[in-house]
Amino acid sequence: MKLILRTLALVMLVLLALQCSRREQTLVILSTNDMHGKIQRFPHLTTAVEACRDTVDRVLLVDAGDRWTGNAYVDRVSLPGRPIVELMNGLKYDVVALGNHEFDFGQAHLGGVIDSLCDFQVVCANVASDTATFAPVAPYVILKRKGLKIGVVGAITNYEGQGTPAGNKSSFVGLRFCDPQQAAMEAADALRDRVDVLVLLSHMGHDRDYELLARESRYDVVIGGHTHEYLDTVVCGTQVGQTYKDLRNVGATTIRLKGKKVISVDYENILTNAYAPDSVCAEAVARYYADEELNRPIGELTELATQVGLANWFVELMKRPTEAEVGFYHIGGVRLDSLDRGGVSTATVYDLEPFSSHVAEMWMTTDQMRRMLIAKYNEPTREGHRIDLHSTTSYAILVNDQDQAVDVKFPTLKEGREYHVVIGDYSFKNYPGLEYREGRIREELITDLMLEDLRKGPITPDNHQHAKVER
């Protein structure tokens, strides 16, 4: 009888254990992407994260890339990026992906920040290094939360820069960026049977994420970045989320499991400003912002400047010291969507153009300008099929029914004539197939030209779009 009772008791314990192992479990992944140094919203993010950690016992905090470039108070310190990394360390981020702007200050700078400053893990499955300045990072990590194993994979775009992320070629010398979608699939092969939840931190852009998920459906969630989308959707059965940019939202992915089996995945974008700022974090941010030189207003705008108006301003400023006849500026280098009328501080100037861009000058014929604009429009990237190079010289790109540029009209230029042209040095150094005579990069920084112009007196922006697409 005693043996029977002991056996029954053992069976009951086993059944109870099985029942407990199959009970519902919840994992919350809090995510950011494309913060671009906007640390002024970190106190709100801190409150949101801590509120979640107080409520849920399994929480991950992750980022999908582009943590700096876009805020003078982060980018123009002795070690660029330090303020946001220190704040992330304080908030105890778990794992982050690489974005293209992580390389803006060079791979040696990035390698040093990862090695000496980051308390969180950095993952990227599609970068390999032959240099001593940038040690390879892990393709993925496996994190544990109270019995759950979570695999986190990182992937970075290689679509914009001839096999590299967007950026200056010099930042990528000695690095190889293989196909991020293929790398993500290989990582899924390696991890799927070893983890309970599989997450991709993607800095490929939402369009490339969709392409991947049409081929690879084993990820439970893709947390994306790069294209600055406000995104909450399901693609081929996989939840995809993106928080737009600038820490305006925090992503919250709620994953429910029965035992170790995922039964639901839900994503939500939550406004960071919906939370009261954390006072300790706010004090830390205030110390970073206490820079008298950056805070000082140096000029003013008489009316709001749109992004096109800001690009036109850049073009006119570049033409002045060179006495050039035609100017072009890449819209991706204008980092503010608009600028309100009123006072403009030094910090705002560096936020507007954070890349320390120089003026490049050359001589180009109308045919050479035409081929440049056609090639740029027809690029199979997110920079293609739009007006990418802004100019105060009018032009019209003619496109066919397939939205391919076939010609460019210049109403105010003479065909066959050679013109003195200025362009931003990023375009000069990185646009493939650029044709010109006597091209060179000058000493002038575009930020210095802006500061000088603001000091001269109020500026009225030209918000007129001088370029157009004709079908």
Secondary structure in CASP SS format (residue, H / E / C, confidence):
PFRMAT SS
TARGET T0000
AUTHOR 0000-0000-0000
METHOD secondary structure of the structure
MODEL  1
M C 1.00
K H 1.00
L H 1.00
I H 1.00
L H 1.00
R H 1.00
T H 1.00
L H 1.00
A H 1.00
L H 1.00
V H 1.00
M H 1.00
L H 1.00
V H 1.00
L H 1.00
L H 1.00
A H 1.00
L H 1.00
Q H 1.00
C H 1.00
S H 1.00
R C 1.00
R C 1.00
E E 1.00
Q E 1.00
T E 1.00
L E 1.00
V E 1.00
I E 1.00
L E 1.00
S E 1.00
T E 1.00
N C 1.00
D C 1.00
M C 1.00
H C 1.00
G C 1.00
K C 1.00
I H 1.00
Q H 1.00
R H 1.00
F H 1.00
P H 1.00
H H 1.00
L H 1.00
T H 1.00
T H 1.00
A H 1.00
V H 1.00
E H 1.00
A H 1.00
C H 1.00
R H 1.00
D H 1.00
T H 1.00
V C 1.00
D C 1.00
R C 1.00
V E 1.00
L E 1.00
L E 1.00
V E 1.00
D E 1.00
A C 1.00
G C 1.00
D C 1.00
R C 1.00
W C 1.00
T C 1.00
G C 1.00
N C 1.00
A H 1.00
Y H 1.00
V H 1.00
D H 1.00
R C 1.00
V C 1.00
S C 1.00
L C 1.00
P C 1.00
G C 1.00
R H 1.00
P H 1.00
I H 1.00
V H 1.00
E H 1.00
L H 1.00
M H 1.00
N H 1.00
G H 1.00
L H 1.00
K C 1.00
Y C 1.00
D C 1.00
V E 1.00
V E 1.00
A E 1.00
L C 1.00
G C 1.00
N H 1.00
H H 1.00
E H 1.00
F H 1.00
D C 1.00
F C 1.00
G C 1.00
Q H 1.00
A H 1.00
H H 1.00
L H 1.00
G H 1.00
G H 1.00
V H 1.00
I H 1.00
D H 1.00
S H 1.00
L C 1.00
C C 1.00
D C 1.00
F C 1.00
Q E 1.00
V E 1.00
V E 1.00
C C 1.00
A C 1.00
N C 1.00
V E 1.00
A E 1.00
S E 1.00
D C 1.00
T C 1.00
A C 1.00
T C 1.00
F C 1.00
A C 1.00
P C 1.00
V C 1.00
A E 1.00
P C 1.00
Y E 1.00
V E 1.00
I E 1.00
L E 1.00
K E 1.00
R E 1.00
K C 1.00
G C 1.00
L E 1.00
K E 1.00
I E 1.00
G E 1.00
V E 1.00
V E 1.00
G E 1.00
A E 1.00
I E 1.00
T C 1.00
N C 1.00
Y C 1.00
E C 1.00
G C 1.00
Q C 1.00
G C 1.00
T C 1.00
P C 1.00
A C 1.00
G C 1.00
N C 1.00
K H 1.00
S H 1.00
S H 1.00
F H 1.00
V C 1.00
G C 1.00
L E 1.00
R E 1.00
F E 1.00
C C 1.00
D C 1.00
P H 1.00
Q H 1.00
Q H 1.00
A H 1.00
A H 1.00
M H 1.00
E H 1.00
A H 1.00
A H 1.00
D H 1.00
A H 1.00
L H 1.00
R H 1.00
D H 1.00
R H 1.00
V C 1.00
D C 1.00
V E 1.00
L E 1.00
V E 1.00
L E 1.00
L E 1.00
S E 1.00
H E 1.00
M C 1.00
G C 1.00
H H 1.00
D H 1.00
R H 1.00
D H 1.00
Y H 1.00
E H 1.00
L H 1.00
L H 1.00
A H 1.00
R H 1.00
E C 1.00
S C 1.00
R C 1.00
Y C 1.00
D C 1.00
V E 1.00
V E 1.00
I E 1.00
G E 1.00
G C 1.00
H C 1.00
T C 1.00
H C 1.00
E C 1.00
Y E 1.00
L E 1.00
D E 1.00
T E 1.00
V E 1.00
V E 1.00
C C 1.00
G C 1.00
T E 1.00
Q E 1.00
V E 1.00
G E 1.00
Q E 1.00
T E 1.00
Y C 1.00
K C 1.00
D C 1.00
L C 1.00
R C 1.00
N E 1.00
V E 1.00
G E 1.00
A E 1.00
T E 1.00
T E 1.00
I E 1.00
R E 1.00
L E 1.00
K E 1.00
G C 1.00
K C 1.00
K E 1.00
V E 1.00
I E 1.00
S E 1.00
V E 1.00
D E 1.00
Y E 1.00
E E 1.00
N E 1.00
I E 1.00
L E 1.00
T H 1.00
N H 1.00
A H 1.00
Y C 1.00
A C 1.00
P C 1.00
D C 1.00
S H 1.00
V H 1.00
C H 1.00
A H 1.00
E H 1.00
A H 1.00
V H 1.00
A H 1.00
R H 1.00
Y H 1.00
Y H 1.00
A C 1.00
D C 1.00
E H 1.00
E H 1.00
L H 1.00
N H 1.00
R C 1.00
P E 1.00
I E 1.00
G E 1.00
E E 1.00
L E 1.00
T C 1.00
E C 1.00
L C 1.00
A E 1.00
T E 1.00
Q H 1.00
V H 1.00
G H 1.00
L H 1.00
A H 1.00
N H 1.00
W H 1.00
F H 1.00
V H 1.00
E H 1.00
L H 1.00
M H 1.00
K H 1.00
R H 1.00
P H 1.00
T H 1.00
E C 1.00
A C 1.00
E C 1.00
V E 1.00
G E 1.00
F E 1.00
Y E 1.00
H E 1.00
I H 1.00
G H 1.00
G H 1.00
V C 1.00
R C 1.00
L C 1.00
D C 1.00
S E 1.00
L E 1.00
D C 1.00
R C 1.00
G E 1.00
G E 1.00
V E 1.00
S E 1.00
T H 1.00
A H 1.00
T H 1.00
V H 1.00
Y H 1.00
D H 1.00
L H 1.00
E C 1.00
P C 1.00
F C 1.00
S C 1.00
S C 1.00
H E 1.00
V E 1.00
A E 1.00
E E 1.00
M E 1.00
W E 1.00
M E 1.00
T E 1.00
T H 1.00
D H 1.00
Q H 1.00
M H 1.00
R H 1.00
R H 1.00
M H 1.00
L H 1.00
I H 1.00
A H 1.00
K H 1.00
Y H 1.00
N C 1.00
E C 1.00
P C 1.00
T C 1.00
R C 1.00
E C 1.00
G C 1.00
H C 1.00
R C 1.00
I C 1.00
D C 1.00
L E 1.00
H E 1.00
S C 1.00
T C 1.00
T C 1.00
S C 1.00
Y E 1.00
A E 1.00
I E 1.00
L E 1.00
V E 1.00
N C 1.00
D C 1.00
Q C 1.00
D C 1.00
Q C 1.00
A E 1.00
V E 1.00
D E 1.00
V E 1.00
K E 1.00
F C 1.00
P C 1.00
T C 1.00
L C 1.00
K C 1.00
E C 1.00
G C 1.00
R C 1.00
E E 1.00
Y E 1.00
H E 1.00
V E 1.00
V E 1.00
I E 1.00
G E 1.00
D H 1.00
Y H 1.00
S H 1.00
F H 1.00
K H 1.00
N H 1.00
Y C 1.00
P C 1.00
G C 1.00
L C 1.00
E C 1.00
Y C 1.00
R E 1.00
E E 1.00
G E 1.00
R E 1.00
I E 1.00
R E 1.00
E E 1.00
E E 1.00
L E 1.00
I H 1.00
T H 1.00
D H 1.00
L H 1.00
M H 1.00
L H 1.00
E H 1.00
D H 1.00
L H 1.00
R H 1.00
K H 1.00
G C 1.00
P C 1.00
I E 1.00
T C 1.00
P C 1.00
D C 1.00
N C 1.00
H C 1.00
Q C 1.00
H C 1.00
A E 1.00
K E 1.00
V E 1.00
E E 1.00
R C 1.00
END
